[in-house]
Amino acid sequence: MGWVSKSHPFLFLIYLYIEHKQKIMKPEYKIRAQENLEAITKRATMISEMLEGKRPANPAEAIKLSKEIERLVELTTNIVDLS
């Protein structure tokens, strides 16, 4: 849970929801959902770094990353709903 405490607040809510569902989740679904959350964190961090000036700001890249985040949230929601 260490990576969650350092990430964005909405990820914490997703994490709590998945933790609740994990009691009945198949192991392969659990692993995939955790991988998706890590990917979301990575992309959100990249966008934050662009906004803070730590990384070159590229609007096209930021849009691409935000669309990837949306897709990963959708996939994670589907995984949790299947469980």
Secondary structure, DSSP 8 states (H G I E B T S, - for coil): -HHHHTS-HHHHHHHHHHHHHTTT--HHHHHHHHHHHHHHHHHHHHHHHHHHTSS---HHHHHHHHHHHHHHHHHHHHHHHH-
